[in-house]
């Protein structure tokens, strides 16, 4: 199953991913997006809105 993974070096903390996550699995921690993998359903919504492409879907 695929899960979203954030590249914290690239993440700019804009919050776009938070607003589109249907499961509320993403939150900002120290200005970077963090994904709760237990909640992530691998839908890819966050990857589509990230302006710096800091989120990828990876096999868990």
Legacy VTK file of the C-alpha trace (Angstrom):
# vtk DataFile Version 3.0
C-alpha trace
ASCII
DATASET POLYDATA
POINTS 60 float
0.000 0.000 0.000
1.262 3.459 -0.876
1.593 6.171 1.753
2.572 9.816 1.409
6.061 10.833 2.505
7.240 14.421 3.025
10.725 15.575 2.103
11.165 17.933 5.046
14.154 19.619 3.395
11.927 20.716 0.502
8.710 21.406 2.437
7.977 25.132 2.808
5.169 24.669 5.345
2.496 26.335 3.201
-0.268 24.015 4.451
-1.805 23.317 1.039
-1.608 19.572 1.721
-3.376 19.955 5.052
-6.375 21.611 3.456
-6.921 18.814 0.910
-6.257 15.714 3.029
-9.590 13.856 3.293
-8.489 12.009 6.436
-6.923 14.901 8.344
-3.648 12.989 8.422
-1.359 15.997 7.930
-0.316 18.680 10.387
2.456 21.228 10.673
5.261 20.469 13.109
8.024 23.057 13.428
6.897 24.633 10.152
6.999 21.383 8.148
4.204 19.035 7.084
4.081 15.743 8.936
1.861 12.851 7.850
0.303 10.380 10.271
0.848 7.151 8.349
-1.837 5.395 10.377
-4.417 7.825 8.954
-2.988 8.218 5.421
-4.974 6.320 2.787
-2.510 6.968 -0.055
-4.969 8.936 -2.174
-2.309 11.360 -3.441
-4.358 14.526 -2.954
-1.469 16.110 -1.070
1.021 15.302 -3.823
-1.159 17.098 -6.368
-1.276 20.410 -4.488
2.265 20.707 -3.130
3.820 23.713 -4.910
7.379 22.465 -4.343
6.722 18.747 -4.951
7.904 17.858 -1.434
5.466 14.939 -1.091
5.711 11.569 -2.833
3.745 8.359 -2.573
5.945 5.493 -1.431
5.286 1.845 -0.776
4.888 1.298 2.948
LINES 1 61
60 0 1 2 3 4 5 6 7 8 9 10 11 12 13 14 15 16 17 18 19 20 21 22 23 24 25 26 27 28 29 30 31 32 33 34 35 36 37 38 39 40 41 42 43 44 45 46 47 48 49 50 51 52 53 54 55 56 57 58 59
